[in-house]
């Protein structure tokens, strides 16, 4: 049996040698920047997805989690005009690709305080998300 320090090293080594492709979660849906918050809340409630990636044409431009969306809707004033996703989304700080090293991507995410990040495939299509 391996000591805990050896197990930790083995786990860390496997994580550093894995590609992002091996850790993708497909719990994501796609919206346009001009979609409303109400539309996003409705779709998330129907699909059960927890993550939104905002695309402008074929370009990923923003991201939003169900938790962030719920917080926004709770804080929103009654009678305020409908907000668009482009008004509340977070810009995507960097692009993760399916062939990137998982350890490198997670380290960059931790450095920026991100708990999740969209992942693009070889054709720049959304493959899913990776969690920290």
Secondary structure per residue as TSV (DSSP state, phi and psi in degrees):
chain	resnum	aa	ss	phi	psi
A	1	X	-	360.0	137.5
A	2	X	-	-80.9	144.3
A	3	X	-	-68.3	160.9
A	4	X	H	-61.6	-35.5
A	5	X	H	-66.4	-36.0
A	6	X	H	-70.5	-37.3
A	7	X	H	-65.1	-42.8
A	8	X	H	-60.9	-42.4
A	9	X	H	-63.0	-43.3
A	10	X	H	-62.3	-42.0
A	11	X	H	-64.3	-43.8
A	12	X	H	-66.0	-40.8
A	13	X	H	-63.2	-44.6
A	14	X	H	-62.8	-40.2
A	15	X	H	-63.8	-39.5
A	16	X	H	-72.0	-27.1
A	17	X	H	-92.7	-12.1
A	18	X	S	-75.8	151.6
A	19	X	B	-92.6	162.4
A	20	X	G	-59.4	-33.0
A	21	X	G	-51.2	-34.5
A	22	X	G	-77.0	-9.5
A	23	X	G	-120.7	11.9
A	24	X	-	-68.4	136.4
A	25	X	B	-112.4	131.7
A	26	X	-	-102.3	48.5
A	27	X	-	-106.1	57.1
A	28	X	E	-142.4	150.1
A	29	X	E	-132.7	161.6
A	30	X	E	-115.5	139.0
A	31	X	E	-134.1	166.5
A	32	X	E	-91.6	154.4
A	33	X	T	-62.4	-21.7
A	34	X	T	-95.5	7.5
A	35	X	S	-70.1	148.3
A	36	X	B	-87.3	161.2
A	37	X	H	-59.7	-41.2
A	38	X	H	-61.2	-41.3
A	39	X	H	-61.8	-44.1
A	40	X	H	-64.2	-43.9
A	41	X	H	-60.6	-43.9
A	42	X	H	-62.1	-49.2
A	43	X	H	-63.9	-42.9
A	44	X	H	-63.6	-36.6
A	45	X	H	-67.6	-32.7
A	46	X	H	-79.9	-36.9
A	47	X	H	-91.6	-24.1
A	48	X	-	79.7	5.0
A	49	X	-	-68.1	154.9
A	50	X	-	-114.2	-7.9
A	51	X	E	-132.8	142.1
A	52	X	E	-120.8	132.0
A	53	X	E	-113.2	129.1
A	54	X	E	-97.3	123.4
A	55	X	E	-112.4	136.4
A	56	X	E	-108.7	99.1
A	57	X	T	70.7	-121.0
A	58	X	T	-103.4	7.7
A	59	X	E	-103.1	122.9
A	60	X	E	-72.7	125.0
A	61	X	E	-120.4	-16.2
A	62	X	E	-159.4	170.2
A	63	X	E	-147.2	151.6
A	64	X	E	-157.2	135.0
A	65	X	E	-98.1	163.5
A	66	X	H	-58.8	-40.3
A	67	X	H	-61.2	-45.8
A	68	X	H	-63.4	-40.5
A	69	X	H	-65.4	-43.0
A	70	X	H	-61.9	-42.8
A	71	X	H	-61.2	-42.8
A	72	X	H	-62.9	-44.7
A	73	X	H	-67.2	-31.3
A	74	X	H	-68.3	-37.2
A	75	X	H	-84.4	-16.5
A	76	X	S	-65.7	138.9
A	77	X	-	-75.5	142.3
A	78	X	T	-61.2	133.3
A	79	X	T	83.5	0.3
A	80	X	-	-69.1	149.9
A	81	X	-	-62.7	152.9
A	82	X	-	-59.7	128.1
A	83	X	-	-87.1	150.7
A	84	X	B	-100.0	156.4
A	85	X	H	-59.3	-35.4
A	86	X	H	-61.1	-22.1
A	87	X	H	-80.6	-21.4
A	88	X	H	-122.5	-10.1
A	89	X	-	-70.6	156.1
A	90	X	E	-94.9	137.7
A	91	X	E	-65.8	148.4
A	92	X	-	-76.2	116.4
A	93	X	-	-71.6	-30.7
A	94	X	S	-160.6	163.5
A	95	X	-	-99.9	129.6
A	96	X	E	-100.7	136.2
A	97	X	E	-113.3	156.4
A	98	X	T	-61.9	-25.6
A	99	X	T	-92.7	-2.8
A	100	X	S	-67.4	156.3
A	101	X	B	-74.2	130.9
A	102	X	H	-59.5	-44.5
A	103	X	H	-61.1	-39.5
A	104	X	H	-67.5	-43.9
A	105	X	H	-65.7	-44.6
A	106	X	H	-64.6	-37.5
A	107	X	H	-63.3	-42.4
A	108	X	H	-65.9	-37.0
A	109	X	H	-65.3	-45.4
A	110	X	H	-61.0	-41.1
A	111	X	H	-61.0	-34.1
A	112	X	H	-95.9	0.5
A	113	X	T	74.2	29.7
A	114	X	-	-96.7	138.9
A	115	X	S	-98.0	-14.1
A	116	X	E	-156.0	161.6
A	117	X	E	-154.8	138.1
A	118	X	E	-65.9	148.2
A	119	X	E	-120.5	132.3
A	120	X	E	-105.8	147.3
A	121	X	-	-87.1	-170.1
A	122	X	T	-62.9	-25.1
A	123	X	T	-99.9	15.4
A	124	X	S	63.2	28.6
A	125	X	-	-97.1	152.1
A	126	X	E	-67.8	125.1
A	127	X	E	-101.3	-22.1
A	128	X	E	150.0	-154.1
A	129	X	E	-130.1	157.6
A	130	X	E	-117.3	138.9
A	131	X	E	-101.9	149.3
A	132	X	-	-76.6	360.0
